[in-house]
């Protein structure tokens, strides 16, 4: 699955940049620490925007293509910011067969975003995931740590509304 690059403008702070630069400085002489630096960068920013990947590449003297390659290869890295409420729709076999694609389509329609994107207000992000291990509840989606199962598209509006009013 291709990862989408964020359309949102980068909003890093000077404090975040200072944190990242300190981590890069500690590890810049050992290219085997790239994953560690990237993990720390994602912990600081919540995702790995292009600007952060450039800082890592330049600071560690590693080609930007390599940093980008790692960030797109490993599922743990996100190129888009996550919303306050991250909605993950399971598209594993059991969920897909029971209609999870219709749930994802309805979420996209109601939120105005596609998988891998975040609403402009930063409230919601949407992702399509593989099996989350709740096959008996198929089709399933998570909102952060909350699990919703045996869903139909008509229930999506109520779920979104619950978090809008939280």
C-alpha positions in Angstrom: 0.0 0.0 0.0 1.4 3.4 -1.0 1.7 6.0 1.8 0.3 9.4 1.1 2.4 12.4 1.7 0.7 15.1 3.8 -1.0 18.0 2.1 -1.0 19.8 5.4 1.5 22.6 5.9 4.4 21.7 8.2 3.9 23.2 11.7 7.1 22.3 13.6 8.2 24.4 16.5 11.7 25.6 17.4 11.5 23.4 20.5 10.8 20.3 18.3 13.6 21.2 16.0 16.0 21.6 18.9 15.0 18.2 20.2 15.5 16.5 16.8 18.9 18.2 16.2 20.1 17.0 19.6 19.1 13.4 18.7 20.8 13.7 15.3 23.9 15.1 16.9 24.1 12.1 19.3 23.8 9.6 16.4 25.2 11.4 13.3 28.4 9.4 13.2 26.6 6.0 13.0 24.4 5.5 10.0 23.0 2.3 11.5 21.2 4.6 14.0 18.9 5.9 11.2 15.9 4.0 12.3 16.3 5.1 15.9 16.6 8.7 14.8 13.5 8.4 12.6 11.6 6.8 15.4 12.5 9.6 17.8 11.6 12.2 15.1 8.2 10.6 14.7 7.8 10.7 18.5 8.6 14.4 18.5 6.4 15.4 15.5 3.8 12.7 15.4 4.8 11.9 11.8 7.7 12.3 9.4 7.0 15.3 7.2 9.3 16.0 4.3 11.0 18.8 6.2 12.0 16.5 9.0 13.3 13.9 6.6 15.5 16.5 5.1 16.8 17.5 8.5 17.6 13.9 9.3 19.3 13.3 5.9 21.4 16.4 6.1 22.3 16.0 9.8 23.3 12.4 9.4 24.9 12.9 6.0 22.6 10.2 4.5 21.0 10.6 1.1 17.4 11.9 1.4 16.4 9.0 -0.9 17.4 6.5 1.8 15.5 8.3 4.5 12.5 8.5 2.3 12.9 4.9 1.4 12.9 3.8 5.0 10.0 6.0 5.9 7.8 4.5 3.1 8.9 0.9 3.6 8.2 0.5 7.3 4.5 0.6 8.4 5.5 2.2 11.7 6.2 5.5 10.0 3.6 8.0 8.9 4.1 10.7 6.3 0.9 12.5 7.4 -0.1 13.9 10.7 -2.6 12.0 12.8 -5.8 13.6 14.1 -6.8 13.9 17.7 -9.0 10.9 16.8 -7.3 8.4 14.5 -9.9 6.1 12.8 -8.6 2.8 11.5 -10.8 0.7 9.4 -9.9 -3.0 9.1 -9.7 -4.3 5.6 -8.6 -7.8 6.5 -10.4 -10.7 4.9 -13.1 -11.2 7.4 -13.9 -7.5 7.7 -13.7 -6.9 4.0 -16.1 -9.7 3.2 -18.5 -8.3 5.7 -18.5 -4.8 4.3 -15.6 -2.8 5.7 -14.9 -1.1 2.4 -18.4 0.5 2.6 -17.5 1.8 6.1 -14.3 3.3 4.8 -16.1 4.9 1.9 -18.7 6.4 4.2 -16.1 7.7 6.6 -14.2 9.3 3.6 -17.5 10.9 2.5 -18.5 12.3 5.9 -15.0 13.5 6.9 -14.0 14.7 3.4 -10.7 12.9 3.6 -9.2 9.7 2.2 -7.1 7.0 3.9 -3.8 8.5 5.0 -5.2 12.0 5.4 -6.2 14.3 8.3 -9.1 16.7 8.5 -8.0 20.4 8.2 -9.0 21.0 11.8 -6.8 18.2 13.0 -9.7 16.4 14.7 -9.8 13.2 12.6 -7.4 11.1 10.6 -8.3 8.0 8.6 -6.4 4.9 7.7 -7.1 1.6 6.1 -5.4 -1.3 8.1 -5.1 -5.0 7.8 -6.4 -7.5 10.3 -6.6 -6.1 13.9 -7.5 -9.5 15.4 -11.2 -8.8 16.1 -12.5 -11.0 13.2 -15.5 -12.2 15.3 -16.8 -8.6 15.3 -16.3 -8.0 11.6 -16.5 -5.4 10.2 -14.4 -3.5 12.7 -13.0 0.0 13.1 -10.9 1.6 15.8 -11.1 5.2 17.0 -7.9 5.5 18.9 -8.2 2.7 21.4 -12.0 2.3 21.1 -13.2 -0.7 19.1 -16.5 -0.8 17.1 -17.7 -4.0 15.6 -20.5 -5.5 13.6 -21.0 -2.1 11.9 -23.0 -0.9 8.9 -22.5 2.4 7.1 -25.6 4.0 8.7 -23.8 3.9 12.1 -20.8 6.0 11.0 -22.4 9.4 11.5 -23.2 8.6 15.1 -19.7 7.4 15.8 -18.2 10.6 14.3 -20.6 12.7 16.2 -19.6 11.1 19.5 -16.0 12.3 19.0 -16.9 15.7 17.6 -18.7 16.4 20.9 -16.1 14.9 23.2 
